């Protein structure tokens, strides 16, 4: 219980990830639209699976310099903590299968925006945010990844980190510009969080990049 109270105090900086979804209304398809759709249907989708790891960029920036902006936090109704706008330097490392000959255009430095609604009494909540990753590989030609994510939070433990907040996440990302333009990213992930300087993410399932060729 003491350990849980400790990381709940540190949790005032926390938030983690949200995916925005929108429904677009259907409109009549004219001949020109049918032609465009026919051309698009001839495109070949290349699916590249990967495993990912991420965390605060302690190699590039020593704590507390990893934290760009602590954001704001307030407690309402006695035990509900609302945190918004924490921004942090992070890293993202993708590992592709050995039989995948294509270059890694995903691993790189990130800027993470974090938000959360958290119940101090139960240790549960909801978190969401955004991540912009700039690939390290120069073959990305200046392109970036814009990623959104969201997930539930609940107390748990880790054999290395000890008492943590566990956050299973859903990721959706899009490549913008350069060699990644138009690519899509989908992933599940599990974040294990103590404070802004002690957390890591890995163990994701269904992690893949979709390219249109």
LUMMI-413861 format. One record per residue: residue in one letter; x, y, z of N, C-alpha, C in turn. Coordinates in nm, 3 decimals, always signed. Atoms other than C-alpha are relative to their C-alpha. Example, Ala and Ser with C-alpha at 12.3 -4.5 7.8 and 13.67 -1.06 7.14 Angstrom:
// LUMMI-413861
residuo_neast_nnorth_nup_caeast_canorth_caup_ceast_cnorth_cup
a_+0.089_-0.119_+0.000_+1.230_-0.450_+0.780_+0.090_+0.120_+0.000 .
s_-0.082_-0.119_-0.006_+1.367_-0.106_+0.714_-0.077_+0.109_+0.073 .
This chain:
// LUMMI-413861
residuo_neast_nnorth_nup_caeast_canorth_caup_ceast_cnorth_cup
x_+0.083_-0.120_+0.000_+0.000_+0.000_+0.000_+0.087_+0.125_+0.000 .
x_-0.091_-0.112_-0.006_+0.288_+0.231_+0.080_+0.060_+0.029_-0.137 .
x_-0.058_-0.017_+0.135_+0.444_+0.167_-0.261_-0.101_+0.060_-0.095 .
x_+0.104_-0.052_+0.088_+0.112_+0.236_-0.431_-0.019_+0.149_+0.024 .
x_+0.014_-0.142_-0.030_+0.080_+0.571_-0.249_+0.114_+0.081_-0.059 .
x_-0.118_-0.072_+0.051_+0.432_+0.667_-0.356_-0.015_+0.029_-0.149 .
x_+0.005_-0.030_+0.144_+0.377_+0.623_-0.726_-0.127_+0.074_-0.037 .
x_+0.116_-0.082_+0.028_+0.032_+0.777_-0.705_+0.032_+0.148_+0.016 .
x_-0.045_-0.137_-0.015_+0.198_+1.095_-0.579_+0.076_+0.043_-0.124 .
x_-0.076_-0.030_+0.122_+0.441_+1.082_-0.870_-0.089_+0.004_-0.122 .
x_+0.090_+0.014_+0.116_+0.145_+1.009_-1.096_-0.061_+0.134_-0.042 .
x_+0.057_-0.130_+0.034_+0.051_+1.378_-1.093_+0.048_+0.050_-0.135 .
x_-0.049_-0.038_+0.131_+0.260_+1.413_-1.408_-0.064_-0.081_-0.112 .
x_+0.034_+0.102_+0.102_+0.093_+1.122_-1.582_-0.115_+0.040_-0.088 .
x_+0.108_+0.015_+0.094_-0.132_+1.093_-1.877_+0.057_-0.093_-0.102 .
x_-0.058_+0.081_+0.108_-0.094_+0.851_-2.163_-0.108_-0.029_-0.105 .
x_+0.041_+0.044_+0.133_-0.243_+0.843_-2.506_-0.148_-0.022_-0.037 .
x_+0.138_+0.013_+0.048_-0.571_+0.864_-2.706_-0.007_-0.008_-0.151 .
x_+0.021_+0.011_+0.145_-0.683_+0.757_-3.051_-0.132_+0.066_-0.035 .
x_+0.122_-0.064_+0.045_-0.937_+0.985_-3.221_-0.056_-0.073_-0.120 .
x_+0.064_+0.069_+0.111_-1.188_+0.819_-3.452_-0.112_+0.086_-0.054 .
x_+0.107_-0.078_+0.060_-1.429_+0.981_-3.695_-0.071_-0.084_-0.103 .
x_+0.081_+0.067_+0.100_-1.709_+0.852_-3.913_-0.035_+0.099_-0.109 .
x_+0.030_-0.086_+0.112_-1.740_+1.004_-4.259_-0.123_-0.051_-0.072 .
x_+0.123_+0.040_+0.067_-2.077_+1.005_-4.429_+0.028_-0.045_-0.141 .
x_-0.013_+0.051_+0.136_-2.115_+0.813_-4.755_-0.062_+0.099_-0.097 .
x_+0.054_-0.086_+0.104_-2.168_+1.015_-5.072_-0.005_-0.078_-0.129 .
x_+0.010_+0.072_+0.127_-2.270_+0.906_-5.423_+0.133_-0.006_-0.071 .
x_-0.126_+0.020_+0.072_-1.984_+0.768_-5.633_-0.024_+0.021_-0.148 .
x_+0.012_-0.028_+0.142_-1.956_+0.920_-5.980_+0.101_-0.079_-0.080 .
x_-0.094_+0.074_+0.087_-1.766_+0.776_-6.280_+0.145_+0.031_+0.030 .
x_-0.140_-0.035_-0.028_-1.450_+0.973_-6.197_+0.045_-0.061_+0.131 .
x_-0.035_+0.060_-0.128_-1.462_+0.850_-5.838_+0.023_-0.150_-0.016 .
x_-0.016_+0.143_+0.024_-1.505_+0.492_-5.962_+0.135_-0.029_-0.063 .
x_-0.130_+0.018_+0.065_-1.195_+0.536_-6.178_+0.112_+0.008_+0.102 .
x_-0.102_-0.016_-0.104_-0.994_+0.659_-5.879_+0.004_-0.123_+0.090 .
x_+0.007_+0.117_-0.086_-1.119_+0.369_-5.667_+0.057_-0.122_-0.068 .
x_-0.054_+0.114_+0.075_-1.030_+0.121_-5.940_+0.151_+0.003_+0.000 .
x_-0.145_-0.013_-0.002_-0.677_+0.257_-5.954_+0.055_-0.034_+0.137 .
x_-0.046_+0.026_-0.137_-0.648_+0.245_-5.576_-0.005_-0.149_+0.032 .
x_+0.014_+0.142_-0.029_-0.768_-0.116_-5.573_+0.114_-0.082_-0.057 .
x_-0.113_+0.070_+0.061_-0.472_-0.210_-5.792_+0.127_+0.016_+0.082 .
x_-0.117_-0.019_-0.083_-0.230_-0.085_-5.528_+0.025_-0.123_+0.086 .
x_-0.039_+0.113_-0.082_-0.040_-0.351_-5.337_+0.032_+0.049_+0.140 .
x_-0.029_-0.033_-0.138_-0.042_-0.328_-4.959_+0.111_-0.089_+0.052 .
x_-0.111_+0.072_-0.060_+0.285_-0.428_-4.795_-0.012_+0.012_+0.151 .
x_+0.014_+0.002_-0.145_+0.245_-0.529_-4.430_+0.133_-0.040_+0.062 .
x_-0.126_+0.027_-0.068_+0.559_-0.511_-4.212_-0.024_-0.009_+0.150 .
x_+0.017_+0.017_-0.144_+0.534_-0.654_-3.862_+0.126_+0.047_+0.073 .
x_-0.114_-0.043_-0.081_+0.759_-0.525_-3.583_-0.034_-0.018_+0.147 .
x_+0.018_-0.013_-0.145_+0.808_-0.525_-3.208_+0.060_+0.133_+0.042 .
x_-0.045_-0.133_-0.038_+0.852_-0.193_-3.032_+0.031_+0.012_+0.147 .
x_-0.031_-0.038_-0.137_+1.003_-0.049_-2.717_+0.008_+0.152_+0.005 .
x_-0.006_-0.144_-0.015_+0.971_+0.304_-2.586_+0.011_+0.038_+0.146 .
x_-0.015_-0.051_-0.135_+1.039_+0.516_-2.281_+0.054_+0.141_-0.003 .
x_-0.058_-0.133_-0.003_+1.179_+0.851_-2.164_+0.140_-0.002_-0.059 .
x_-0.129_-0.006_+0.069_+1.484_+0.961_-2.363_+0.110_+0.041_+0.098 .
x_-0.102_-0.030_-0.101_+1.732_+0.939_-2.075_+0.141_-0.001_-0.058 .
x_-0.132_-0.003_+0.063_+2.022_+0.888_-2.316_+0.028_+0.136_-0.062 .
x_-0.019_-0.131_+0.061_+1.966_+1.212_-2.502_-0.015_+0.115_+0.097 .
x_+0.028_-0.106_-0.097_+1.842_+1.413_-2.204_-0.006_-0.062_+0.140 .
x_+0.003_+0.052_-0.136_+1.919_+1.342_-1.840_-0.120_+0.060_+0.075 .
x_+0.109_-0.057_-0.080_+1.624_+1.381_-1.598_+0.052_+0.118_+0.081 .
x_+0.139_-0.017_+0.046_+1.461_+1.622_-1.542_-0.012_+0.063_-0.139 .
x_+0.006_-0.065_+0.130_+1.551_+1.753_-1.889_-0.083_-0.078_-0.101 .
x_+0.090_+0.074_+0.090_+1.347_+1.474_-2.050_-0.138_+0.064_-0.002 .
x_+0.132_-0.061_-0.012_+1.043_+1.667_-1.930_+0.003_+0.140_-0.062 .
x_+0.006_-0.130_+0.065_+0.964_+1.955_-2.165_-0.098_+0.092_+0.073 .
x_+0.104_-0.077_-0.067_+0.647_+2.068_-1.987_-0.074_-0.095_+0.095 .
x_+0.070_+0.089_-0.093_+0.498_+1.912_-1.669_-0.151_+0.004_-0.015 .
x_+0.144_-0.011_+0.016_+0.151_+2.025_-1.775_-0.067_+0.046_+0.128 .
x_+0.076_-0.042_-0.118_-0.118_+2.079_-1.515_-0.077_-0.117_+0.057 .
x_+0.077_+0.104_-0.069_-0.291_+1.860_-1.257_-0.087_+0.063_+0.107 .
x_+0.087_-0.046_-0.108_-0.583_+1.913_-1.023_-0.082_-0.118_+0.051 .
x_+0.081_+0.105_-0.061_-0.787_+1.699_-0.784_-0.141_+0.053_+0.018 .
x_+0.141_-0.038_-0.013_-1.166_+1.712_-0.800_-0.074_-0.112_+0.072 .
x_+0.082_+0.096_-0.074_-1.429_+1.539_-0.587_+0.081_-0.083_+0.099 .
x_-0.076_+0.064_-0.106_-1.163_+1.449_-0.331_+0.104_-0.100_-0.044 .
x_-0.096_+0.104_+0.035_-0.987_+1.168_-0.517_+0.021_-0.019_-0.151 .
x_-0.018_+0.013_+0.144_-1.008_+1.222_-0.894_+0.104_+0.101_-0.048 .
x_-0.106_-0.085_+0.050_-0.688_+1.355_-1.046_-0.013_+0.016_-0.151 .
x_+0.008_-0.032_+0.142_-0.713_+1.527_-1.384_+0.131_+0.064_-0.041 .
x_-0.130_-0.050_+0.046_-0.381_+1.576_-1.563_-0.006_+0.027_-0.150 .
x_+0.003_-0.038_+0.140_-0.335_+1.754_-1.894_+0.134_+0.061_-0.044 .
x_-0.106_-0.073_+0.068_-0.057_+1.855_-2.128_+0.142_-0.025_+0.044 .
x_-0.140_+0.032_-0.026_+0.256_+1.683_-1.996_+0.068_-0.033_-0.132 .
x_-0.074_+0.023_+0.124_+0.517_+1.683_-2.275_+0.142_-0.045_+0.035 .
x_-0.126_+0.061_-0.037_+0.832_+1.471_-2.268_+0.078_-0.049_-0.122 .
x_-0.086_+0.063_+0.100_+1.130_+1.366_-2.481_-0.002_-0.151_+0.021 .
x_+0.002_+0.145_-0.010_+1.105_+0.994_-2.557_+0.081_-0.062_-0.115 .
x_-0.059_+0.075_+0.111_+1.260_+0.727_-2.777_-0.099_-0.108_-0.042 .
x_+0.078_+0.114_+0.047_+1.096_+0.459_-2.990_+0.093_-0.088_-0.082 .
x_-0.084_+0.094_+0.072_+1.282_+0.149_-3.109_-0.085_-0.112_-0.057 .
x_+0.074_+0.107_+0.068_+1.127_-0.086_-3.365_+0.099_-0.108_-0.045 .
x_-0.080_+0.113_+0.047_+1.267_-0.432_-3.439_-0.082_-0.078_-0.102 .
x_+0.070_+0.069_+0.107_+1.170_-0.591_-3.770_+0.056_-0.141_-0.016 .
x_-0.049_+0.137_+0.020_+1.198_-0.963_-3.863_+0.126_-0.004_-0.084 .
x_-0.126_+0.012_+0.072_+1.533_-1.081_-3.997_-0.020_-0.016_-0.150 .
x_+0.025_+0.020_+0.143_+1.373_-1.171_-4.330_-0.066_+0.121_-0.066 .
x_+0.053_-0.124_+0.057_+1.244_-0.814_-4.379_+0.117_+0.085_-0.050 .
x_-0.116_-0.071_+0.053_+1.496_-0.645_-4.614_-0.015_+0.152_-0.004 .
x_+0.024_-0.143_+0.013_+1.339_-0.299_-4.601_+0.061_+0.077_+0.117 .
x_-0.063_-0.079_-0.107_+1.497_-0.016_-4.399_-0.097_+0.033_+0.112 .
x_+0.078_-0.042_-0.116_+1.377_+0.078_-4.051_-0.023_+0.150_-0.011 .
x_+0.036_-0.142_+0.011_+1.196_+0.409_-4.103_-0.090_+0.043_+0.115 .
x_+0.086_-0.028_-0.115_+1.026_+0.406_-3.761_+0.078_+0.038_+0.125 .
x_-0.074_-0.027_-0.124_+1.287_+0.402_-3.481_+0.053_+0.143_+0.001 .
x_-0.052_-0.136_-0.009_+1.380_+0.748_-3.356_-0.038_+0.069_+0.128 .
x_+0.033_-0.084_-0.115_+1.335_+1.032_-3.108_-0.147_+0.042_-0.009 .
x_+0.139_-0.038_-0.002_+0.987_+1.128_-2.998_-0.030_+0.116_+0.093 .
x_+0.056_-0.101_-0.090_+0.788_+1.410_-2.843_-0.138_-0.051_+0.039 .
x_+0.122_+0.063_-0.052_+0.510_+1.270_-2.624_-0.085_+0.099_+0.076 .
x_+0.097_-0.080_-0.076_+0.199_+1.455_-2.506_-0.091_-0.095_+0.076 .
x_+0.070_+0.093_-0.089_+0.020_+1.293_-2.210_-0.115_+0.066_+0.074 .
x_+0.118_-0.047_-0.073_-0.323_+1.333_-2.052_-0.062_-0.119_+0.074 .
x_+0.063_+0.111_-0.072_-0.517_+1.130_-1.795_-0.109_+0.049_+0.095 .
x_+0.097_-0.012_-0.110_-0.816_+1.100_-1.563_+0.024_-0.119_+0.090 .
x_-0.049_+0.106_-0.088_-0.715_+0.900_-1.256_-0.070_+0.005_+0.135 .
x_+0.065_+0.014_-0.130_-0.891_+0.775_-0.944_+0.103_-0.039_+0.105 .
x_-0.102_+0.025_-0.101_-0.656_+0.802_-0.647_-0.041_-0.110_+0.098 .
x_+0.047_+0.101_-0.094_-0.872_+0.568_-0.438_+0.017_-0.141_-0.055 .
x_-0.005_+0.134_+0.058_-0.877_+0.275_-0.679_+0.127_-0.027_-0.080 .
x_-0.118_+0.018_+0.084_-0.559_+0.336_-0.881_-0.036_-0.029_-0.145 .
x_+0.045_+0.027_+0.136_-0.762_+0.313_-1.202_-0.031_+0.130_-0.072 .
x_+0.032_-0.120_+0.077_-0.825_+0.556_-1.484_+0.008_-0.024_-0.149 .
x_-0.007_+0.002_+0.146_-0.807_+0.640_-1.852_+0.105_+0.101_-0.043 .
x_-0.107_-0.088_+0.044_-0.518_+0.794_-2.043_+0.004_+0.008_-0.152 .
x_-0.007_-0.020_+0.144_-0.455_+0.932_-2.390_+0.105_+0.106_-0.033 .
x_-0.098_-0.099_+0.040_-0.214_+1.143_-2.590_+0.046_-0.019_-0.142 .
x_-0.056_+0.004_+0.133_-0.006_+1.189_-2.900_+0.151_-0.016_+0.006 .
x_-0.145_+0.018_+0.011_+0.346_+1.100_-3.009_+0.044_+0.034_-0.141 .
x_-0.061_-0.029_+0.128_+0.551_+1.249_-3.291_+0.140_-0.059_+0.001 .
x_-0.130_+0.066_+0.007_+0.849_+1.032_-3.390_+0.073_+0.048_-0.125 .
x_-0.087_-0.036_+0.112_+1.133_+1.159_-3.609_+0.099_-0.114_-0.021 .
x_-0.088_+0.115_+0.020_+1.308_+0.854_-3.758_+0.148_+0.039_-0.003 .
x_-0.145_-0.022_+0.002_+1.685_+0.828_-3.705_+0.058_-0.023_-0.139 .
x_-0.055_+0.041_+0.130_+1.736_+0.674_-4.050_-0.013_+0.115_-0.100 .
x_+0.007_-0.108_+0.099_+1.828_+0.942_-4.308_-0.082_-0.037_-0.123 .
x_+0.081_+0.042_+0.114_+1.642_+0.732_-4.567_-0.146_+0.039_+0.017 .
x_+0.136_-0.050_-0.020_+1.321_+0.866_-4.410_-0.022_+0.132_-0.072 .
x_+0.005_-0.123_+0.081_+1.402_+1.187_-4.603_-0.084_+0.111_+0.065 .
x_+0.069_-0.108_-0.071_+1.262_+1.416_-4.337_-0.143_-0.030_+0.040 .
x_+0.135_+0.035_-0.039_+0.934_+1.231_-4.287_-0.011_-0.024_+0.149 .
x_+0.024_+0.024_-0.142_+0.778_+1.194_-3.942_-0.123_-0.089_+0.017 .
x_+0.118_+0.079_-0.036_+0.524_+0.969_-3.770_-0.083_+0.078_+0.100 .
x_+0.093_-0.060_-0.094_+0.218_+1.117_-3.602_-0.089_-0.111_+0.055 .
x_+0.064_+0.115_-0.062_+0.078_+0.863_-3.356_-0.093_+0.046_+0.112 .
x_+0.094_-0.025_-0.110_-0.227_+0.876_-3.128_-0.025_-0.133_+0.071 .
x_+0.024_+0.122_-0.076_-0.309_+0.628_-2.851_-0.089_+0.025_+0.120 .
x_+0.082_-0.011_-0.119_-0.538_+0.556_-2.560_-0.002_-0.134_+0.072 .
x_+0.008_+0.124_-0.074_-0.587_+0.299_-2.286_-0.048_+0.018_+0.143 .
x_+0.039_+0.001_-0.140_-0.717_+0.206_-1.942_+0.126_-0.006_+0.088 .
x_-0.109_+0.009_-0.097_-0.495_+0.226_-1.630_-0.046_-0.075_+0.124 .
x_+0.031_+0.069_-0.125_-0.482_+0.003_-1.323_+0.130_-0.036_+0.071 .
x_-0.123_+0.031_-0.075_-0.231_-0.080_-1.044_+0.045_-0.143_-0.025 .
x_-0.057_+0.132_+0.020_+0.004_-0.375_-1.091_+0.143_-0.003_+0.047 .
x_-0.139_+0.013_-0.040_+0.360_-0.492_-1.045_+0.084_-0.050_-0.116 .
x_-0.096_+0.042_+0.102_+0.668_-0.557_-1.255_+0.121_-0.059_+0.072 .
x_-0.113_+0.061_-0.071_+0.959_-0.789_-1.161_+0.123_+0.089_+0.007 .
x_-0.116_-0.090_+0.000_+1.209_-0.513_-1.245_-0.034_+0.133_+0.067 .
x_+0.036_-0.132_-0.048_+1.025_-0.188_-1.169_-0.071_-0.001_+0.135 .
x_+0.075_+0.008_-0.125_+0.818_-0.310_-0.872_-0.144_+0.045_-0.022 .
x_+0.138_-0.049_+0.010_+0.482_-0.137_-0.809_-0.011_+0.100_-0.113 .
x_+0.014_-0.085_+0.118_+0.361_+0.027_-1.129_-0.149_+0.023_-0.029 .
x_+0.129_-0.012_+0.064_+0.059_+0.158_-1.311_+0.013_-0.068_-0.136 .
x_-0.004_+0.072_+0.127_-0.014_-0.073_-1.605_-0.103_+0.061_-0.095 .
x_+0.084_-0.065_+0.100_-0.158_+0.078_-1.922_+0.006_-0.075_-0.132 .
x_+0.007_+0.060_+0.133_-0.250_-0.149_-2.216_-0.055_+0.104_-0.099 .
x_+0.033_-0.110_+0.092_-0.267_+0.083_-2.516_-0.035_-0.048_-0.139 .
x_+0.025_+0.016_+0.142_-0.403_+0.101_-2.868_+0.066_+0.117_-0.072 .
x_-0.072_-0.100_+0.076_-0.189_+0.288_-3.122_-0.053_+0.009_-0.143 .
x_+0.025_-0.022_+0.143_-0.275_+0.439_-3.460_+0.090_+0.114_-0.045 .
x_-0.093_-0.103_+0.047_-0.017_+0.634_-3.659_-0.002_+0.015_-0.150 .
x_-0.008_-0.029_+0.143_+0.034_+0.794_-3.999_+0.133_+0.065_-0.031 .
x_-0.123_-0.062_+0.046_+0.352_+0.879_-4.186_-0.031_+0.127_-0.076 .
x_+0.020_-0.129_+0.067_+0.376_+1.241_-4.298_+0.132_+0.047_-0.060 .
x_-0.116_-0.054_+0.069_+0.625_+1.360_-4.560_+0.109_-0.102_-0.024 .
x_-0.116_+0.084_+0.027_+0.946_+1.211_-4.695_-0.038_-0.140_-0.047 .
x_+0.019_+0.139_+0.045_+0.974_+0.836_-4.750_-0.111_-0.073_+0.074 .
x_+0.105_+0.067_-0.077_+0.707_+0.753_-4.488_-0.139_+0.054_-0.033 .
x_+0.128_-0.063_+0.029_+0.432_+0.965_-4.639_-0.104_-0.102_-0.045 .
x_+0.108_+0.091_+0.035_+0.104_+0.774_-4.655_+0.004_-0.134_+0.069 .
x_-0.005_+0.126_-0.073_+0.222_+0.480_-4.444_-0.090_+0.006_+0.123 .
x_+0.085_+0.009_-0.117_+0.002_+0.361_-4.159_+0.063_-0.092_+0.103 .
x_-0.054_+0.079_-0.110_+0.094_+0.218_-3.818_-0.113_-0.042_+0.092 .
x_+0.097_+0.053_-0.097_-0.117_-0.003_-3.591_+0.076_-0.084_+0.102 .
x_-0.071_+0.077_-0.102_-0.010_-0.153_-3.260_-0.080_-0.004_+0.129 .
x_+0.037_+0.007_-0.141_-0.110_-0.272_-2.916_+0.130_+0.013_+0.079 .
x_-0.120_-0.018_-0.079_+0.131_-0.200_-2.635_-0.037_-0.004_+0.148 .
x_+0.022_+0.000_-0.145_+0.170_-0.226_-2.257_+0.103_+0.092_+0.065 .
x_-0.087_-0.094_-0.071_+0.313_+0.068_-2.062_+0.000_-0.036_+0.148 .
x_-0.015_+0.019_-0.145_+0.446_+0.012_-1.709_+0.066_+0.126_+0.055 .
x_-0.031_-0.138_-0.035_+0.469_+0.347_-1.533_+0.018_+0.018_+0.151 .
x_-0.019_-0.043_-0.139_+0.615_+0.477_-1.206_-0.010_+0.152_+0.008 .
x_+0.001_-0.145_+0.006_+0.683_+0.843_-1.286_+0.053_+0.041_-0.138 .
x_-0.041_-0.041_+0.135_+0.781_+1.055_-1.591_+0.140_-0.044_-0.040 .
x_-0.138_+0.038_+0.031_+1.143_+0.939_-1.565_+0.023_-0.151_+0.015 .
x_-0.011_+0.144_-0.021_+1.075_+0.571_-1.488_-0.123_-0.071_-0.056 .
x_+0.108_+0.076_+0.064_+0.847_+0.395_-1.735_+0.055_-0.062_-0.128 .
x_-0.041_+0.065_+0.125_+0.876_+0.167_-2.034_-0.121_-0.065_-0.064 .
x_+0.106_+0.065_+0.074_+0.658_+0.021_-2.301_+0.056_-0.109_-0.089 .
x_-0.040_+0.110_+0.088_+0.689_-0.314_-2.479_-0.111_-0.105_+0.007 .
x_+0.096_+0.109_-0.009_+0.510_-0.647_-2.513_-0.121_+0.018_-0.088 .
x_+0.113_-0.026_+0.087_+0.289_-0.519_-2.793_-0.036_-0.118_-0.089 .
x_+0.049_+0.101_+0.094_+0.080_-0.745_-3.015_-0.057_+0.072_-0.122 .
x_+0.059_-0.056_+0.122_-0.044_-0.691_-3.370_+0.064_+0.132_-0.040 .
x_-0.073_-0.121_+0.036_+0.226_-0.433_-3.439_+0.042_-0.010_-0.147 .
x_-0.038_+0.005_+0.141_+0.263_-0.354_-3.808_-0.011_+0.137_-0.066 .
x_+0.006_-0.116_+0.088_+0.323_-0.086_-4.069_-0.061_-0.044_-0.132 .
x_+0.060_+0.029_+0.131_+0.113_-0.080_-4.386_+0.050_+0.103_-0.101 .
x_-0.046_-0.085_+0.110_+0.267_+0.059_-4.704_-0.086_-0.027_-0.123 .
x_+0.076_+0.015_+0.125_+0.078_+0.121_-5.028_+0.095_+0.014_-0.117 .
x_-0.089_-0.001_+0.118_+0.270_+0.033_-5.344_-0.079_-0.022_-0.127 .
